[in-house]
Amino acid sequence: MAHLGNFNTDLRSNKTVWSSELFRMFGYDPAQVEPSVDNFMRIVHPDDLARVQASYQRAMGSPTQSEYRLDHRIVGPAGVRHVEQRGRVNFDATGILSASSEPPWT
């Protein structure tokens, strides 16, 4: 069974919103953990972290490469989970960024 979650990050304010399914997949309690890029990076498998960070940086650095898709692992309370992540960084007229996922997490 696929589990689909999504997120949205306003990079101007650094405010992130996770769907309830993403909280569940990550093993976080919404009442105890603030959604953030940092809290997401904490559960990326250590062997995949550099690749995930590079993918985000590449997408944030260029409007022509603003979409990304990668398979990686997360480590949560239930153990290691393999996920497919798809996302896009959006640039407005002033170059301000926001990031969002497409239904990615399986």
N, C-alpha and C positions, 0 to 999 in steps of 0.2 A: 504494500500500500504506500502510495506517495504521500508525503506530508509537505504542504506548500505554505510558506510563510513569506512575509515581505517586510521591508523597512523603508524609511525615508529619513534622510539627514539633511537639515538645512545647514550648510557649511558656513553661512554668515554668522549664525548664532551657535553653531555646534550642537544643535538640538536634534536628537534622534528619536524616532518613534518605531517600535517593533510591533508586529501583529501578535495576537495571543498565541498563534501557532508557533511563531518564532521563539517566543519565551519558552514554550513547552519543549521545542526541539533543542534549545540551548540548555535546558534544565534550570532556568532561572525562575524565581518567584517574582512576578510583576510588582508585588508590594515591597520587595526587599532590594531590587536591583534597578538602577536607572539605566535605560537603554542608552548605549553609547558605542562609538567605534572602538574605544579602548576596551570596554567589557566584551565586545565581540572578539577582538584580537586575543584576549586572554584565554579563549577556549579553542582557538585555532591550533591544530596539532603542531608541535614545535618544528617538525620536519617540513611543514607546509607554510609556515608563517612568512618567510622571506618572499615566497612566490605570491602569496595573497597580498602582502604589502606592496610589492612591485606592481601588481595588477591594478591596485587602487591608485597608486602614484601615476602610472601611465595614463589611466583614464582621467585623472584630475589635471594632467599637464597639457592636454590637447583636445580641443573640441572635435578634431577629426578622428580621435581614438577614444571617444568618451564611453563606448560600450565595452563591457567585459563579460566573459564567461569563463569559469574555471571550476574544476572538480578539486575538492580538497577534503580534509577531515577536520572534525571538531571533536573535542574531548569534553564530555559532560558527565554528570552523575551516573548515567547508564553505560558509560564507556565510550568507545570510539564510534563515531557516526560518519559515514561518507556522504557528502553533500555536493550538489551541483549548484553553483551560485551564478546568477546572471544579474547584471546591473547596468546602470547608465548614470553618468555625471551630466548634469544639465548646466549650460552656461547661459546667463542672460546677457543683455546688451552691454552691461558694465563689466562682464567677465566674472561675476559672482557665481558661485557654484552651489548646486544642491545635488545630492546623490539619492538614487532610489533603486530599489530592486524590482526586477520583473519577477513573477512567481517563480522563484528559483530553487528553493530548498527542497530537495527530495531525499 
